[in-house]
Amino acid sequence: MSKVTELATAQLTPSPHNVLTIELLEADDMPAVVIVTWPLKPTVLHPRRFPDAAATAVKLFAEAATTLAGIKASRLL
C-alpha cells in the first residue's frame, strides 16, 4: 500500500500544460521518495515573463520543502 501526499503544485504559465507538481510517496515496501513532475512539453516564455516563472518555481520548491519538514517533524520518514 502506498500513500501520496501533494507537497506543492503550481502553474508556471497560463497554459494548463505547464503545471509543476511535487509529491511525497510513502510505500510499505520501499523508503519514502519525493516525486517532481515536470511539464510534458517545453515551457516557452518571453524573456520579460521568465523572472515570474522562475520565481514561481522557486516558491514551489520552498513550499514543498517546508511542507515536507512539517511531515518529517510529525512522523518518522
C-alpha atoms as an extended CHARMM CRD file, in Angstrom:
* protein
*
        77  EXT
         1         1  MET       CA              0.0000000000        0.0000000000        0.0000000000  PROA      1               0.0000000000
         2         2  SER       CA              1.2560000000        3.4800000000       -0.7310000000  PROA      2               0.0000000000
         3         3  LYS       CA              0.2920000000        6.9990000000        0.2620000000  PROA      3               0.0000000000
         4         4  VAL       CA              0.8270000000       10.0390000000       -1.9790000000  PROA      4               0.0000000000
         5         5  THR       CA              0.8760000000       13.4910000000       -0.3740000000  PROA      5               0.0000000000
         6         6  GLU       CA              0.9740000000       16.5800000000       -2.5680000000  PROA      6               0.0000000000
         7         7  LEU       CA              3.6520000000       18.8730000000       -1.1800000000  PROA      7               0.0000000000
         8         8  ALA       CA              3.1540000000       21.7040000000       -3.6820000000  PROA      8               0.0000000000
         9         9  THR       CA              1.8680000000       22.4140000000       -7.1630000000  PROA      9               0.0000000000
        10        10  ALA       CA              1.9410000000       25.4830000000       -9.3970000000  PROA      10              0.0000000000
        11        11  GLN       CA              1.0760000000       26.5270000000      -12.9000000000  PROA      11              0.0000000000
        12        12  LEU       CA              4.1540000000       28.1500000000      -14.4670000000  PROA      12              0.0000000000
        13        13  THR       CA              2.2240000000       29.9080000000      -17.2480000000  PROA      13              0.0000000000
        14        14  PRO       CA             -1.4670000000       30.3470000000      -18.1190000000  PROA      14              0.0000000000
        15        15  SER       CA             -1.2920000000       27.1540000000      -20.1960000000  PROA      15              0.0000000000
        16        16  PRO       CA             -2.7500000000       24.1500000000      -18.3430000000  PROA      16              0.0000000000
        17        17  HSD       CA              0.1470000000       22.0790000000      -19.7460000000  PROA      17              0.0000000000
        18        18  ASN       CA              2.7600000000       23.9500000000      -17.6770000000  PROA      18              0.0000000000
        19        19  VAL       CA              1.9990000000       22.5510000000      -14.2300000000  PROA      19              0.0000000000
        20        20  LEU       CA              4.8320000000       21.5530000000      -11.9060000000  PROA      20              0.0000000000
        21        21  THR       CA              3.9040000000       19.1760000000       -9.0630000000  PROA      21              0.0000000000
        22        22  ILE       CA              5.9260000000       17.8980000000       -6.0900000000  PROA      22              0.0000000000
        23        23  GLU       CA              4.6240000000       14.8850000000       -4.1460000000  PROA      23              0.0000000000
        24        24  LEU       CA              5.7620000000       12.6460000000       -1.3020000000  PROA      24              0.0000000000
        25        25  LEU       CA              5.3040000000        8.9250000000       -1.9880000000  PROA      25              0.0000000000
        26        26  GLU       CA              5.3350000000        6.6280000000        1.0340000000  PROA      26              0.0000000000
        27        27  ALA       CA              5.1210000000        2.9170000000        0.2630000000  PROA      27              0.0000000000
        28        28  ASP       CA              5.1680000000       -0.0010000000        2.6770000000  PROA      28              0.0000000000
        29        29  ASP       CA              7.8390000000       -1.8780000000        0.7450000000  PROA      29              0.0000000000
        30        30  MET       CA             10.3060000000        0.9480000000       -0.0010000000  PROA      30              0.0000000000
        31        31  PRO       CA             11.7210000000        4.1360000000        1.5270000000  PROA      31              0.0000000000
        32        32  ALA       CA              9.7740000000        7.3620000000        1.0670000000  PROA      32              0.0000000000
        33        33  VAL       CA             10.6310000000        9.3740000000       -2.0510000000  PROA      33              0.0000000000
        34        34  VAL       CA              9.8240000000       12.8300000000       -3.4000000000  PROA      34              0.0000000000
        35        35  ILE       CA              8.4770000000       12.9060000000       -6.9520000000  PROA      35              0.0000000000
        36        36  VAL       CA              8.8260000000       16.0480000000       -9.0750000000  PROA      36              0.0000000000
        37        37  THR       CA              6.5350000000       16.0270000000      -12.1040000000  PROA      37              0.0000000000
        38        38  TRP       CA              7.6930000000       18.4930000000      -14.7370000000  PROA      38              0.0000000000
        39        39  PRO       CA              5.5470000000       19.7180000000      -17.6540000000  PROA      39              0.0000000000
        40        40  LEU       CA              5.4920000000       17.2330000000      -20.5240000000  PROA      40              0.0000000000
        41        41  LYS       CA              6.2380000000       19.9090000000      -23.1050000000  PROA      41              0.0000000000
        42        42  PRO       CA              8.8040000000       22.6980000000      -23.0020000000  PROA      42              0.0000000000
        43        43  THR       CA              7.6340000000       25.9290000000      -21.4250000000  PROA      43              0.0000000000
        44        44  VAL       CA              8.1530000000       28.7810000000      -23.8930000000  PROA      44              0.0000000000
        45        45  LEU       CA              8.3430000000       32.2490000000      -22.3450000000  PROA      45              0.0000000000
        46        46  HSD       CA              9.0460000000       35.7510000000      -23.4870000000  PROA      46              0.0000000000
        47        47  PRO       CA             12.2100000000       36.9790000000      -21.7050000000  PROA      47              0.0000000000
        48        48  ARG       CA             10.1060000000       39.5210000000      -19.7640000000  PROA      48              0.0000000000
        49        49  ARG       CA              7.9260000000       36.7180000000      -18.3630000000  PROA      49              0.0000000000
        50        50  PHE       CA             10.8250000000       34.4590000000      -17.3920000000  PROA      50              0.0000000000
        51        51  PRO       CA             11.5230000000       36.1030000000      -13.9900000000  PROA      51              0.0000000000
        52        52  ASP       CA              7.9250000000       35.4760000000      -12.8850000000  PROA      52              0.0000000000
        53        53  ALA       CA              8.0290000000       31.8310000000      -13.9600000000  PROA      53              0.0000000000
        54        54  ALA       CA             11.3960000000       31.3460000000      -12.2460000000  PROA      54              0.0000000000
        55        55  ALA       CA             10.0460000000       32.9310000000       -9.0540000000  PROA      55              0.0000000000
        56        56  THR       CA              7.0060000000       30.6250000000       -9.1830000000  PROA      56              0.0000000000
        57        57  ALA       CA              9.2490000000       27.5580000000       -9.4820000000  PROA      57              0.0000000000
        58        58  VAL       CA             11.4670000000       28.6870000000       -6.5930000000  PROA      58              0.0000000000
        59        59  LYS       CA              8.4260000000       29.3950000000       -4.3890000000  PROA      59              0.0000000000
        60        60  LEU       CA              7.0410000000       25.9750000000       -5.2780000000  PROA      60              0.0000000000
        61        61  PHE       CA             10.2000000000       24.1660000000       -4.1790000000  PROA      61              0.0000000000
        62        62  ALA       CA             10.3450000000       26.2500000000       -0.9820000000  PROA      62              0.0000000000
        63        63  GLU       CA              6.7130000000       25.4150000000       -0.2090000000  PROA      63              0.0000000000
        64        64  ALA       CA              7.3480000000       21.7150000000       -0.8340000000  PROA      64              0.0000000000
        65        65  ALA       CA             10.4520000000       21.7310000000        1.3850000000  PROA      65              0.0000000000
        66        66  THR       CA              8.5340000000       23.4500000000        4.1870000000  PROA      66              0.0000000000
        67        67  THR       CA              5.6170000000       21.0290000000        3.9140000000  PROA      67              0.0000000000
        68        68  LEU       CA              7.9860000000       18.0530000000        3.8990000000  PROA      68              0.0000000000
        69        69  ALA       CA              9.7700000000       19.3960000000        7.0010000000  PROA      69              0.0000000000
        70        70  GLY       CA              6.4270000000       19.5740000000        8.7950000000  PROA      70              0.0000000000
        71        71  ILE       CA              5.6130000000       15.9960000000        7.8180000000  PROA      71              0.0000000000
        72        72  LYS       CA              9.0520000000       14.8240000000        8.9770000000  PROA      72              0.0000000000
        73        73  ALA       CA              8.6030000000       16.6130000000       12.2970000000  PROA      73              0.0000000000
        74        74  SER       CA              5.2630000000       14.9410000000       12.9260000000  PROA      74              0.0000000000
        75        75  ARG       CA              6.2930000000       11.3920000000       11.9640000000  PROA      75              0.0000000000
        76        76  LEU       CA              9.3350000000        9.3750000000       11.0300000000  PROA      76              0.0000000000
        77        77  LEU       CA             10.2650000000        9.1780000000        7.3710000000  PROA      77              0.0000000000
